[in-house]
């Protein structure tokens, strides 16, 4: 998640965290990066390592 994402409010972030925990039984990790509402190349590369 970009730290400057204009679509993520505090309330929406909490809601999304709850959904993530429910779907993945607490095993998913929220990855934050510098940027906005975009796909971060470095994050994607690290996910496949």
N, C-alpha and C positions, 0 to 999 in steps of 0.2 A: 504494500500500500504506500503510495506516495504521501510524504508528509505535507504536501500542499494540494492534495486532491480536493477540488472544489465541490465534489459530490458527496463527500463523507463528512457528515455532521457528527457531533459527539453521540447523539442518540442513535444514529444509523450505525456507527462503529460498534456500539454496545450490542445492537441487534444482530449485526453480522457476526460478531464474536460468539454470541449465543448459538446462532445457527451452525457456525463452524464447529464448535464444541459438541453440539448435538449430532451432527453428521459424521464426525470423525472421532467420536468418543474421547475428546480431549487430547488427541494425538497430533493435531495439526498445529502449525506454528504460523503466526502472523508475522510476515516479513515486511519491515518498513524500509523505505529508501527515500533519498532526496528526489523530489519531483512532484508532479501532479498526477492527473488521471491518465496514466500511460502504462505500457508494459516496459519494465526495466530490463534491458539486455543482460546486465550483470546478474540479476536475480535469476533469470531463466537459465543462464549458463550454470550457475551454482546449484540449481535444482537437479540438473542431470548428472552432476558429479557424484 
